[in-house]
Amino acid sequence: MAVQKLNLRSFVSYLTDEHWDLVINCHFLPAELIAMLRQRGELTLPQVTVCTDFDTHRLWINQPCDHYFCATDEGSLHLQHFGVPAADISVTGIPIDPVFATPADRATCLRAQGLVGDRPVLLQLCGGFGVGPVEAVYRGLLDVEVPSEIAVVCGRNEALKTALEKLPQPQRHRVKIIGLTRQIDQLMGCADLIISKPGGLTTSEILARGAPMVIVNPIPGQESRNSDYLLENGAAVKVNHACVLSAKVTQLLKEPERLASLRAAARRLGHPQAAFDVARRSLAVIGR
């Protein structure tokens, strides 16, 4: 207990030195700590918790908590199963940057990103740090038979960007290798197909832009469950091995009706206003 108090000292000071009206948790760990302090009578600060994956699990539940926000109806049922009252749960989707609440004009996005759009635009996302089997996936996209415009976002990994730029590119494709960017919303607004891991926030951004998704390399656990949600709802296809990526993407691009169906499902699942909904309902918790 003494070690715990010592480790929590700066966190508790941060909470008590200022007059906070409400804590909005986007991770379960601070929610757990605040709940513990409230149980001990050392803190009365209201808190709400925002689940940032499409499924919920027991770690998200830390009582007392004044309200929970989750991404899906199924996630709400899971919280209720663990004893959270239905009245204390709102299904809002996962909050993302408000820029995604503004519809993207594709022609404007293409011009801004230096893309042409005269052929399918394939957008490969590699996360902020550009890690994982990025080169294998990129090589798979280069092998796609349908002439395409391929954009790859390498994030902060400059070495990866340099390595990809050195790989030979088939003449049928047009390729753009991008480093760190703050205009991912525009790139998603250009894309006919997005190839990415199914992280909660990235996936929510993709859905808000109504883009079909090719799922690659999900992390076991939450990303696998995110993948299940997308597949069950017809908003994505999944590639289990990089060696089949080119064949699956080629086939998809040759089936415009199927691609349109994926896009329609993505639009149906998207919650571009989620951040605003969470903010409004959080203020209501404290009577604002």
PyMOL commands that set and color helices and strands:
alter all, ss='L'
color gray80, all
select helices_A, chain A and resi 2-16+28-39+58-60+73-81+86-88+98-101+106-113+134-142+158-166+184-190+200-208+222-232+242-253+256-269+274-285
alter helices_A, ss='H'
color red, helices_A
select strands_A, chain A and resi 23-25+47-50+67-70+89-91+121-125+149-153+174-178+193-196+213-216+236-239
alter strands_A, ss='S'
color yellow, strands_A
deselect
rebuild
show_as cartoon
